[in-house]
Amino acid sequence: MRLPDFVIAGTQKAGTTWLLDNLFTHPRVSGCRHQLHFFDRNYAMGLKWYARNFERLPAAHVIGEKSTEYFDTTTAHDVARRLASDCPETKVIIILREPAALAMSAFKHMEVSGVEPLPGNPDAALFADRERPQG
């Protein structure tokens, strides 16, 4: 049963897809491009189900996957425990992003997705409740 050499976790809009895509540019690195969510949502499917996602990849390759929710505060404890138990040799790569840039990226993502309209002046909307220094 083949399991990943690495797993990428990080918050949404922190660059997890960018990192995975860059790793996959190496000729001997491959894995799953879609999020498997095994250690958080699909754990009941079993380790054999998880391993089947990697079985057709070249044997000489370093393989991995990423799922942003592996870093979610509501599931991180279970994810860490399951990863340590089922894949003790797997390296975990955590990617973070500066919080203000992350917030703006997430907000823009929500706007493009139609979930939240972007105000004409995002800075004014973000800082509207702060008093401006008199000078």
Chimera marker file (.cmm) of the C-alpha trace (Angstrom):
<marker_set name="trace">
<marker id="1" x="0.000" y="0.000" z="0.000" r="1" g="1" b="0" radius="0.5"/>
<marker id="2" x="1.544" y="3.267" z="-1.133" r="1" g="1" b="0" radius="0.5"/>
<marker id="3" x="1.009" y="6.355" z="1.030" r="1" g="1" b="0" radius="0.5"/>
<marker id="4" x="2.159" y="9.927" z="0.404" r="1" g="1" b="0" radius="0.5"/>
<marker id="5" x="5.635" y="11.159" z="1.175" r="1" g="1" b="0" radius="0.5"/>
<marker id="6" x="4.237" y="14.611" z="1.963" r="1" g="1" b="0" radius="0.5"/>
<marker id="7" x="0.956" y="16.311" z="2.804" r="1" g="1" b="0" radius="0.5"/>
<marker id="8" x="0.411" y="20.054" z="2.457" r="1" g="1" b="0" radius="0.5"/>
<marker id="9" x="-1.914" y="21.816" z="4.894" r="1" g="1" b="0" radius="0.5"/>
<marker id="10" x="-2.655" y="25.496" z="5.272" r="1" g="1" b="0" radius="0.5"/>
<marker id="11" x="-5.456" y="27.972" z="5.346" r="1" g="1" b="0" radius="0.5"/>
<marker id="12" x="-7.547" y="28.647" z="2.279" r="1" g="1" b="0" radius="0.5"/>
<marker id="13" x="-5.939" y="31.369" z="0.108" r="1" g="1" b="0" radius="0.5"/>
<marker id="14" x="-2.520" y="30.851" z="1.732" r="1" g="1" b="0" radius="0.5"/>
<marker id="15" x="-0.869" y="29.366" z="-1.349" r="1" g="1" b="0" radius="0.5"/>
<marker id="16" x="-1.359" y="25.614" z="-0.908" r="1" g="1" b="0" radius="0.5"/>
<marker id="17" x="-2.320" y="25.107" z="-4.567" r="1" g="1" b="0" radius="0.5"/>
<marker id="18" x="0.555" y="27.327" z="-5.704" r="1" g="1" b="0" radius="0.5"/>
<marker id="19" x="3.011" y="25.279" z="-3.624" r="1" g="1" b="0" radius="0.5"/>
<marker id="20" x="1.678" y="21.946" z="-4.888" r="1" g="1" b="0" radius="0.5"/>
<marker id="21" x="1.758" y="23.128" z="-8.502" r="1" g="1" b="0" radius="0.5"/>
<marker id="22" x="5.363" y="24.263" z="-8.079" r="1" g="1" b="0" radius="0.5"/>
<marker id="23" x="6.386" y="20.954" z="-6.500" r="1" g="1" b="0" radius="0.5"/>
<marker id="24" x="4.741" y="19.110" z="-9.396" r="1" g="1" b="0" radius="0.5"/>
<marker id="25" x="6.987" y="20.939" z="-11.876" r="1" g="1" b="0" radius="0.5"/>
<marker id="26" x="9.806" y="18.665" z="-10.687" r="1" g="1" b="0" radius="0.5"/>
<marker id="27" x="10.022" y="15.620" z="-12.981" r="1" g="1" b="0" radius="0.5"/>
<marker id="28" x="10.053" y="13.169" z="-10.040" r="1" g="1" b="0" radius="0.5"/>
<marker id="29" x="7.285" y="14.651" z="-7.898" r="1" g="1" b="0" radius="0.5"/>
<marker id="30" x="3.619" y="13.825" z="-8.426" r="1" g="1" b="0" radius="0.5"/>
<marker id="31" x="0.415" y="13.214" z="-6.557" r="1" g="1" b="0" radius="0.5"/>
<marker id="32" x="-3.213" y="14.214" z="-6.346" r="1" g="1" b="0" radius="0.5"/>
<marker id="33" x="-4.201" y="17.602" z="-7.716" r="1" g="1" b="0" radius="0.5"/>
<marker id="34" x="-7.653" y="17.499" z="-6.136" r="1" g="1" b="0" radius="0.5"/>
<marker id="35" x="-8.169" y="17.652" z="-2.381" r="1" g="1" b="0" radius="0.5"/>
<marker id="36" x="-8.752" y="14.178" z="-0.983" r="1" g="1" b="0" radius="0.5"/>
<marker id="37" x="-9.870" y="15.352" z="2.466" r="1" g="1" b="0" radius="0.5"/>
<marker id="38" x="-9.013" y="11.901" z="3.769" r="1" g="1" b="0" radius="0.5"/>
<marker id="39" x="-7.822" y="12.840" z="7.240" r="1" g="1" b="0" radius="0.5"/>
<marker id="40" x="-10.755" y="15.182" z="7.912" r="1" g="1" b="0" radius="0.5"/>
<marker id="41" x="-13.902" y="14.363" z="5.868" r="1" g="1" b="0" radius="0.5"/>
<marker id="42" x="-13.231" y="10.947" z="4.302" r="1" g="1" b="0" radius="0.5"/>
<marker id="43" x="-11.450" y="9.047" z="7.043" r="1" g="1" b="0" radius="0.5"/>
<marker id="44" x="-14.291" y="6.534" z="7.283" r="1" g="1" b="0" radius="0.5"/>
<marker id="45" x="-13.478" y="5.455" z="3.699" r="1" g="1" b="0" radius="0.5"/>
<marker id="46" x="-10.413" y="3.699" z="5.104" r="1" g="1" b="0" radius="0.5"/>
<marker id="47" x="-6.678" y="3.725" z="4.461" r="1" g="1" b="0" radius="0.5"/>
<marker id="48" x="-6.993" y="1.401" z="1.439" r="1" g="1" b="0" radius="0.5"/>
<marker id="49" x="-9.280" y="3.956" z="-0.252" r="1" g="1" b="0" radius="0.5"/>
<marker id="50" x="-6.721" y="6.677" z="0.452" r="1" g="1" b="0" radius="0.5"/>
<marker id="51" x="-3.823" y="4.581" z="-0.888" r="1" g="1" b="0" radius="0.5"/>
<marker id="52" x="-5.718" y="3.826" z="-4.125" r="1" g="1" b="0" radius="0.5"/>
<marker id="53" x="-5.373" y="7.518" z="-5.001" r="1" g="1" b="0" radius="0.5"/>
<marker id="54" x="-1.596" y="7.036" z="-5.253" r="1" g="1" b="0" radius="0.5"/>
<marker id="55" x="-1.240" y="3.527" z="-6.698" r="1" g="1" b="0" radius="0.5"/>
<marker id="56" x="-0.946" y="4.562" z="-10.377" r="1" g="1" b="0" radius="0.5"/>
<marker id="57" x="1.783" y="7.118" z="-9.756" r="1" g="1" b="0" radius="0.5"/>
<marker id="58" x="5.350" y="6.270" z="-10.803" r="1" g="1" b="0" radius="0.5"/>
<marker id="59" x="7.145" y="4.228" z="-8.158" r="1" g="1" b="0" radius="0.5"/>
<marker id="60" x="10.291" y="6.367" z="-8.288" r="1" g="1" b="0" radius="0.5"/>
<marker id="61" x="8.370" y="9.598" z="-7.633" r="1" g="1" b="0" radius="0.5"/>
<marker id="62" x="7.983" y="11.482" z="-4.400" r="1" g="1" b="0" radius="0.5"/>
<marker id="63" x="4.217" y="11.730" z="-3.999" r="1" g="1" b="0" radius="0.5"/>
<marker id="64" x="1.913" y="14.008" z="-2.071" r="1" g="1" b="0" radius="0.5"/>
<marker id="65" x="-1.396" y="15.727" z="-1.677" r="1" g="1" b="0" radius="0.5"/>
<marker id="66" x="-2.904" y="18.819" z="-0.084" r="1" g="1" b="0" radius="0.5"/>
<marker id="67" x="-6.132" y="19.664" z="1.653" r="1" g="1" b="0" radius="0.5"/>
<marker id="68" x="-6.649" y="23.072" z="3.203" r="1" g="1" b="0" radius="0.5"/>
<marker id="69" x="-9.033" y="21.803" z="5.865" r="1" g="1" b="0" radius="0.5"/>
<marker id="70" x="-6.252" y="19.695" z="7.386" r="1" g="1" b="0" radius="0.5"/>
<marker id="71" x="-5.229" y="22.968" z="9.060" r="1" g="1" b="0" radius="0.5"/>
<marker id="72" x="-8.751" y="23.956" z="10.162" r="1" g="1" b="0" radius="0.5"/>
<marker id="73" x="-8.989" y="24.508" z="13.905" r="1" g="1" b="0" radius="0.5"/>
<marker id="74" x="-12.063" y="22.282" z="14.204" r="1" g="1" b="0" radius="0.5"/>
<marker id="75" x="-10.330" y="19.253" z="12.636" r="1" g="1" b="0" radius="0.5"/>
<marker id="76" x="-6.578" y="19.845" z="13.138" r="1" g="1" b="0" radius="0.5"/>
<marker id="77" x="-6.317" y="17.681" z="16.266" r="1" g="1" b="0" radius="0.5"/>
<marker id="78" x="-7.962" y="14.662" z="14.599" r="1" g="1" b="0" radius="0.5"/>
<marker id="79" x="-5.989" y="15.215" z="11.384" r="1" g="1" b="0" radius="0.5"/>
<marker id="80" x="-2.670" y="15.330" z="13.279" r="1" g="1" b="0" radius="0.5"/>
<marker id="81" x="-3.506" y="12.216" z="15.310" r="1" g="1" b="0" radius="0.5"/>
<marker id="82" x="-4.625" y="10.272" z="12.208" r="1" g="1" b="0" radius="0.5"/>
<marker id="83" x="-1.628" y="11.335" z="10.138" r="1" g="1" b="0" radius="0.5"/>
<marker id="84" x="0.784" y="10.349" z="12.917" r="1" g="1" b="0" radius="0.5"/>
<marker id="85" x="-0.913" y="6.987" z="13.337" r="1" g="1" b="0" radius="0.5"/>
<marker id="86" x="-1.489" y="6.025" z="9.696" r="1" g="1" b="0" radius="0.5"/>
<marker id="87" x="1.406" y="7.766" z="7.939" r="1" g="1" b="0" radius="0.5"/>
<marker id="88" x="4.186" y="8.236" z="10.506" r="1" g="1" b="0" radius="0.5"/>
<marker id="89" x="6.867" y="8.748" z="7.822" r="1" g="1" b="0" radius="0.5"/>
<marker id="90" x="4.858" y="11.347" z="5.872" r="1" g="1" b="0" radius="0.5"/>
<marker id="91" x="6.224" y="14.888" z="6.011" r="1" g="1" b="0" radius="0.5"/>
<marker id="92" x="3.662" y="17.590" z="6.762" r="1" g="1" b="0" radius="0.5"/>
<marker id="93" x="4.193" y="20.948" z="5.068" r="1" g="1" b="0" radius="0.5"/>
<marker id="94" x="2.295" y="23.842" z="6.609" r="1" g="1" b="0" radius="0.5"/>
<marker id="95" x="1.954" y="27.008" z="4.551" r="1" g="1" b="0" radius="0.5"/>
<marker id="96" x="0.915" y="30.276" z="6.169" r="1" g="1" b="0" radius="0.5"/>
<marker id="97" x="0.272" y="33.756" z="4.856" r="1" g="1" b="0" radius="0.5"/>
<marker id="98" x="0.471" y="37.211" z="6.395" r="1" g="1" b="0" radius="0.5"/>
<marker id="99" x="-2.987" y="37.682" z="7.996" r="1" g="1" b="0" radius="0.5"/>
<marker id="100" x="-4.015" y="40.978" z="6.359" r="1" g="1" b="0" radius="0.5"/>
<marker id="101" x="-3.060" y="39.753" z="2.872" r="1" g="1" b="0" radius="0.5"/>
<marker id="102" x="-4.862" y="36.479" z="3.579" r="1" g="1" b="0" radius="0.5"/>
<marker id="103" x="-8.008" y="38.351" z="4.645" r="1" g="1" b="0" radius="0.5"/>
<marker id="104" x="-8.004" y="40.525" z="1.518" r="1" g="1" b="0" radius="0.5"/>
<marker id="105" x="-7.407" y="37.515" z="-0.739" r="1" g="1" b="0" radius="0.5"/>
<marker id="106" x="-10.220" y="35.570" z="0.937" r="1" g="1" b="0" radius="0.5"/>
<marker id="107" x="-12.528" y="38.580" z="0.672" r="1" g="1" b="0" radius="0.5"/>
<marker id="108" x="-11.726" y="39.003" z="-3.032" r="1" g="1" b="0" radius="0.5"/>
<marker id="109" x="-12.295" y="35.272" z="-3.562" r="1" g="1" b="0" radius="0.5"/>
<marker id="110" x="-15.724" y="35.586" z="-1.927" r="1" g="1" b="0" radius="0.5"/>
<marker id="111" x="-16.495" y="38.606" z="-4.110" r="1" g="1" b="0" radius="0.5"/>
<marker id="112" x="-15.528" y="36.806" z="-7.334" r="1" g="1" b="0" radius="0.5"/>
<marker id="113" x="-17.567" y="33.791" z="-6.191" r="1" g="1" b="0" radius="0.5"/>
<marker id="114" x="-20.583" y="36.048" z="-5.681" r="1" g="1" b="0" radius="0.5"/>
<marker id="115" x="-20.761" y="35.417" z="-1.940" r="1" g="1" b="0" radius="0.5"/>
<marker id="116" x="-19.783" y="38.924" z="-0.830" r="1" g="1" b="0" radius="0.5"/>
<marker id="117" x="-19.796" y="42.164" z="-2.860" r="1" g="1" b="0" radius="0.5"/>
<marker id="118" x="-16.485" y="44.022" z="-2.799" r="1" g="1" b="0" radius="0.5"/>
<marker id="119" x="-16.839" y="47.664" z="-1.724" r="1" g="1" b="0" radius="0.5"/>
<marker id="120" x="-15.529" y="50.374" z="-4.034" r="1" g="1" b="0" radius="0.5"/>
<marker id="121" x="-12.844" y="51.286" z="-1.509" r="1" g="1" b="0" radius="0.5"/>
<marker id="122" x="-11.819" y="48.173" z="0.505" r="1" g="1" b="0" radius="0.5"/>
<marker id="123" x="-9.453" y="50.159" z="2.757" r="1" g="1" b="0" radius="0.5"/>
<marker id="124" x="-12.226" y="52.560" z="3.740" r="1" g="1" b="0" radius="0.5"/>
<marker id="125" x="-14.558" y="49.631" z="4.464" r="1" g="1" b="0" radius="0.5"/>
<marker id="126" x="-11.942" y="47.817" z="6.540" r="1" g="1" b="0" radius="0.5"/>
<marker id="127" x="-10.991" y="50.846" z="8.587" r="1" g="1" b="0" radius="0.5"/>
<marker id="128" x="-14.309" y="52.726" z="8.697" r="1" g="1" b="0" radius="0.5"/>
<marker id="129" x="-14.739" y="52.194" z="12.429" r="1" g="1" b="0" radius="0.5"/>
<marker id="130" x="-11.317" y="53.622" z="13.317" r="1" g="1" b="0" radius="0.5"/>
<marker id="131" x="-10.776" y="57.239" z="14.093" r="1" g="1" b="0" radius="0.5"/>
<marker id="132" x="-8.343" y="58.938" z="11.779" r="1" g="1" b="0" radius="0.5"/>
<marker id="133" x="-5.522" y="60.767" z="13.563" r="1" g="1" b="0" radius="0.5"/>
<marker id="134" x="-5.830" y="64.522" z="13.474" r="1" g="1" b="0" radius="0.5"/>
<marker id="135" x="-2.748" y="66.222" z="12.147" r="1" g="1" b="0" radius="0.5"/>
<link id1="1" id2="2" r="1" g="1" b="0" radius="0.2"/>
<link id1="2" id2="3" r="1" g="1" b="0" radius="0.2"/>
<link id1="3" id2="4" r="1" g="1" b="0" radius="0.2"/>
<link id1="4" id2="5" r="1" g="1" b="0" radius="0.2"/>
<link id1="5" id2="6" r="1" g="1" b="0" radius="0.2"/>
<link id1="6" id2="7" r="1" g="1" b="0" radius="0.2"/>
<link id1="7" id2="8" r="1" g="1" b="0" radius="0.2"/>
<link id1="8" id2="9" r="1" g="1" b="0" radius="0.2"/>
<link id1="9" id2="10" r="1" g="1" b="0" radius="0.2"/>
<link id1="10" id2="11" r="1" g="1" b="0" radius="0.2"/>
<link id1="11" id2="12" r="1" g="1" b="0" radius="0.2"/>
<link id1="12" id2="13" r="1" g="1" b="0" radius="0.2"/>
<link id1="13" id2="14" r="1" g="1" b="0" radius="0.2"/>
<link id1="14" id2="15" r="1" g="1" b="0" radius="0.2"/>
<link id1="15" id2="16" r="1" g="1" b="0" radius="0.2"/>
<link id1="16" id2="17" r="1" g="1" b="0" radius="0.2"/>
<link id1="17" id2="18" r="1" g="1" b="0" radius="0.2"/>
<link id1="18" id2="19" r="1" g="1" b="0" radius="0.2"/>
<link id1="19" id2="20" r="1" g="1" b="0" radius="0.2"/>
<link id1="20" id2="21" r="1" g="1" b="0" radius="0.2"/>
<link id1="21" id2="22" r="1" g="1" b="0" radius="0.2"/>
<link id1="22" id2="23" r="1" g="1" b="0" radius="0.2"/>
<link id1="23" id2="24" r="1" g="1" b="0" radius="0.2"/>
<link id1="24" id2="25" r="1" g="1" b="0" radius="0.2"/>
<link id1="25" id2="26" r="1" g="1" b="0" radius="0.2"/>
<link id1="26" id2="27" r="1" g="1" b="0" radius="0.2"/>
<link id1="27" id2="28" r="1" g="1" b="0" radius="0.2"/>
<link id1="28" id2="29" r="1" g="1" b="0" radius="0.2"/>
<link id1="29" id2="30" r="1" g="1" b="0" radius="0.2"/>
<link id1="30" id2="31" r="1" g="1" b="0" radius="0.2"/>
<link id1="31" id2="32" r="1" g="1" b="0" radius="0.2"/>
<link id1="32" id2="33" r="1" g="1" b="0" radius="0.2"/>
<link id1="33" id2="34" r="1" g="1" b="0" radius="0.2"/>
<link id1="34" id2="35" r="1" g="1" b="0" radius="0.2"/>
<link id1="35" id2="36" r="1" g="1" b="0" radius="0.2"/>
<link id1="36" id2="37" r="1" g="1" b="0" radius="0.2"/>
<link id1="37" id2="38" r="1" g="1" b="0" radius="0.2"/>
<link id1="38" id2="39" r="1" g="1" b="0" radius="0.2"/>
<link id1="39" id2="40" r="1" g="1" b="0" radius="0.2"/>
<link id1="40" id2="41" r="1" g="1" b="0" radius="0.2"/>
<link id1="41" id2="42" r="1" g="1" b="0" radius="0.2"/>
<link id1="42" id2="43" r="1" g="1" b="0" radius="0.2"/>
<link id1="43" id2="44" r="1" g="1" b="0" radius="0.2"/>
<link id1="44" id2="45" r="1" g="1" b="0" radius="0.2"/>
<link id1="45" id2="46" r="1" g="1" b="0" radius="0.2"/>
<link id1="46" id2="47" r="1" g="1" b="0" radius="0.2"/>
<link id1="47" id2="48" r="1" g="1" b="0" radius="0.2"/>
<link id1="48" id2="49" r="1" g="1" b="0" radius="0.2"/>
<link id1="49" id2="50" r="1" g="1" b="0" radius="0.2"/>
<link id1="50" id2="51" r="1" g="1" b="0" radius="0.2"/>
<link id1="51" id2="52" r="1" g="1" b="0" radius="0.2"/>
<link id1="52" id2="53" r="1" g="1" b="0" radius="0.2"/>
<link id1="53" id2="54" r="1" g="1" b="0" radius="0.2"/>
<link id1="54" id2="55" r="1" g="1" b="0" radius="0.2"/>
<link id1="55" id2="56" r="1" g="1" b="0" radius="0.2"/>
<link id1="56" id2="57" r="1" g="1" b="0" radius="0.2"/>
<link id1="57" id2="58" r="1" g="1" b="0" radius="0.2"/>
<link id1="58" id2="59" r="1" g="1" b="0" radius="0.2"/>
<link id1="59" id2="60" r="1" g="1" b="0" radius="0.2"/>
<link id1="60" id2="61" r="1" g="1" b="0" radius="0.2"/>
<link id1="61" id2="62" r="1" g="1" b="0" radius="0.2"/>
<link id1="62" id2="63" r="1" g="1" b="0" radius="0.2"/>
<link id1="63" id2="64" r="1" g="1" b="0" radius="0.2"/>
<link id1="64" id2="65" r="1" g="1" b="0" radius="0.2"/>
<link id1="65" id2="66" r="1" g="1" b="0" radius="0.2"/>
<link id1="66" id2="67" r="1" g="1" b="0" radius="0.2"/>
<link id1="67" id2="68" r="1" g="1" b="0" radius="0.2"/>
<link id1="68" id2="69" r="1" g="1" b="0" radius="0.2"/>
<link id1="69" id2="70" r="1" g="1" b="0" radius="0.2"/>
<link id1="70" id2="71" r="1" g="1" b="0" radius="0.2"/>
<link id1="71" id2="72" r="1" g="1" b="0" radius="0.2"/>
<link id1="72" id2="73" r="1" g="1" b="0" radius="0.2"/>
<link id1="73" id2="74" r="1" g="1" b="0" radius="0.2"/>
<link id1="74" id2="75" r="1" g="1" b="0" radius="0.2"/>
<link id1="75" id2="76" r="1" g="1" b="0" radius="0.2"/>
<link id1="76" id2="77" r="1" g="1" b="0" radius="0.2"/>
<link id1="77" id2="78" r="1" g="1" b="0" radius="0.2"/>
<link id1="78" id2="79" r="1" g="1" b="0" radius="0.2"/>
<link id1="79" id2="80" r="1" g="1" b="0" radius="0.2"/>
<link id1="80" id2="81" r="1" g="1" b="0" radius="0.2"/>
<link id1="81" id2="82" r="1" g="1" b="0" radius="0.2"/>
<link id1="82" id2="83" r="1" g="1" b="0" radius="0.2"/>
<link id1="83" id2="84" r="1" g="1" b="0" radius="0.2"/>
<link id1="84" id2="85" r="1" g="1" b="0" radius="0.2"/>
<link id1="85" id2="86" r="1" g="1" b="0" radius="0.2"/>
<link id1="86" id2="87" r="1" g="1" b="0" radius="0.2"/>
<link id1="87" id2="88" r="1" g="1" b="0" radius="0.2"/>
<link id1="88" id2="89" r="1" g="1" b="0" radius="0.2"/>
<link id1="89" id2="90" r="1" g="1" b="0" radius="0.2"/>
<link id1="90" id2="91" r="1" g="1" b="0" radius="0.2"/>
<link id1="91" id2="92" r="1" g="1" b="0" radius="0.2"/>
<link id1="92" id2="93" r="1" g="1" b="0" radius="0.2"/>
<link id1="93" id2="94" r="1" g="1" b="0" radius="0.2"/>
<link id1="94" id2="95" r="1" g="1" b="0" radius="0.2"/>
<link id1="95" id2="96" r="1" g="1" b="0" radius="0.2"/>
<link id1="96" id2="97" r="1" g="1" b="0" radius="0.2"/>
<link id1="97" id2="98" r="1" g="1" b="0" radius="0.2"/>
<link id1="98" id2="99" r="1" g="1" b="0" radius="0.2"/>
<link id1="99" id2="100" r="1" g="1" b="0" radius="0.2"/>
<link id1="100" id2="101" r="1" g="1" b="0" radius="0.2"/>
<link id1="101" id2="102" r="1" g="1" b="0" radius="0.2"/>
<link id1="102" id2="103" r="1" g="1" b="0" radius="0.2"/>
<link id1="103" id2="104" r="1" g="1" b="0" radius="0.2"/>
<link id1="104" id2="105" r="1" g="1" b="0" radius="0.2"/>
<link id1="105" id2="106" r="1" g="1" b="0" radius="0.2"/>
<link id1="106" id2="107" r="1" g="1" b="0" radius="0.2"/>
<link id1="107" id2="108" r="1" g="1" b="0" radius="0.2"/>
<link id1="108" id2="109" r="1" g="1" b="0" radius="0.2"/>
<link id1="109" id2="110" r="1" g="1" b="0" radius="0.2"/>
<link id1="110" id2="111" r="1" g="1" b="0" radius="0.2"/>
<link id1="111" id2="112" r="1" g="1" b="0" radius="0.2"/>
<link id1="112" id2="113" r="1" g="1" b="0" radius="0.2"/>
<link id1="113" id2="114" r="1" g="1" b="0" radius="0.2"/>
<link id1="114" id2="115" r="1" g="1" b="0" radius="0.2"/>
<link id1="115" id2="116" r="1" g="1" b="0" radius="0.2"/>
<link id1="116" id2="117" r="1" g="1" b="0" radius="0.2"/>
<link id1="117" id2="118" r="1" g="1" b="0" radius="0.2"/>
<link id1="118" id2="119" r="1" g="1" b="0" radius="0.2"/>
<link id1="119" id2="120" r="1" g="1" b="0" radius="0.2"/>
<link id1="120" id2="121" r="1" g="1" b="0" radius="0.2"/>
<link id1="121" id2="122" r="1" g="1" b="0" radius="0.2"/>
<link id1="122" id2="123" r="1" g="1" b="0" radius="0.2"/>
<link id1="123" id2="124" r="1" g="1" b="0" radius="0.2"/>
<link id1="124" id2="125" r="1" g="1" b="0" radius="0.2"/>
<link id1="125" id2="126" r="1" g="1" b="0" radius="0.2"/>
<link id1="126" id2="127" r="1" g="1" b="0" radius="0.2"/>
<link id1="127" id2="128" r="1" g="1" b="0" radius="0.2"/>
<link id1="128" id2="129" r="1" g="1" b="0" radius="0.2"/>
<link id1="129" id2="130" r="1" g="1" b="0" radius="0.2"/>
<link id1="130" id2="131" r="1" g="1" b="0" radius="0.2"/>
<link id1="131" id2="132" r="1" g="1" b="0" radius="0.2"/>
<link id1="132" id2="133" r="1" g="1" b="0" radius="0.2"/>
<link id1="133" id2="134" r="1" g="1" b="0" radius="0.2"/>
<link id1="134" id2="135" r="1" g="1" b="0" radius="0.2"/>
</marker_set>
